[in-house]
Structures are given as structure tokens and as C-alpha cells.
């Protein structure tokens, strides 16, 4: 059986599909969650920076906007409410 390879629009993460076998989708979901985790690692590293160029919320937001880190808009939404 062919695996249906649906993906998210923004991060291109794998999505499960009802027609796929569970054994196929488990690996796809693990891959998607690991992808999300790695994006947040990059964001966490930036936020933990002691670089004086990022000492205000606006400077961090500006840096995140200019960084090619998928998931940034989600992190900003969570952080800024």
C-alpha cells in the first residue's frame, strides 16, 4: 500500500492520514515531532543568548523575524500571547 504523504503548509512536517497504516504513520509522527523540537532548540538558544544586542523584547522579535527558523511565528505567538 502506498503511504499518503500529507504535510503541513508552513513547516512541511509529515501528517498522518486515516488511509495509512498506523505502523507507517508512527514513524512519520516521530519525524514531525523531532522537527518541531529541533526548531524550538534554535529558538531557545537565541532566547538564552547573553548577547547585548538582544536585550529588549523588540530586538529578540526582530532577530527571530530575520532568522530562517521554521516555527518562529508559533513561538512568537506563544511568547507574546
C-alpha positions in Angstrom: 0.0 0.0 0.0 1.2 3.5 -0.9 1.7 5.9 2.1 -0.3 9.1 1.7 2.3 11.9 2.3 0.3 14.9 3.5 2.4 17.7 5.0 1.9 20.9 6.9 1.9 24.1 4.8 4.4 26.1 6.8 6.9 23.6 8.2 6.5 20.8 5.7 6.0 18.4 8.6 4.6 15.0 7.9 0.9 14.5 8.8 -0.9 11.2 9.5 -3.7 10.1 7.2 -6.6 7.7 8.0 -5.8 5.6 5.0 -2.2 5.0 6.1 -1.3 2.1 8.3 -0.5 3.0 11.9 2.9 1.4 11.5 3.7 3.8 8.7 2.3 6.9 10.4 4.1 6.4 13.7 7.5 7.0 12.1 6.1 10.0 10.3 4.8 11.5 13.5 8.1 10.9 15.3 9.8 12.7 12.4 7.4 15.6 12.7 7.8 15.9 16.4 11.6 15.8 16.2 11.4 18.5 13.5 9.3 20.8 15.8 11.7 20.0 18.7 14.8 21.0 16.7 13.2 24.3 15.7 12.5 25.2 19.3 16.1 24.3 20.2 17.2 27.0 17.8 14.7 29.5 19.3 15.7 28.6 22.9 19.4 29.1 22.1 18.6 32.6 20.7 16.4 33.5 23.7 19.1 32.3 26.1 21.7 34.4 24.5 23.6 36.9 26.6 24.4 39.0 23.5 23.8 42.6 24.5 22.3 43.2 21.0 19.2 41.3 22.2 18.5 43.0 25.5 14.9 44.1 24.7 11.9 42.1 23.6 11.7 44.1 20.3 15.3 43.2 19.5 14.6 39.5 20.1 11.4 39.7 17.9 13.4 41.5 15.2 16.1 38.8 15.3 13.5 36.0 15.2 11.8 37.6 12.2 15.2 37.7 10.4 16.2 34.2 11.3 15.3 31.3 9.0 13.8 29.2 11.8 10.6 27.5 10.9 8.2 27.7 13.9 9.2 31.2 14.7 5.7 32.6 14.3 4.4 29.9 16.6 7.0 30.7 19.2 6.2 34.4 18.9 2.5 33.8 19.3 3.1 31.7 22.4 5.7 34.1 23.9 3.7 37.3 23.1 0.2 36.0 23.7 
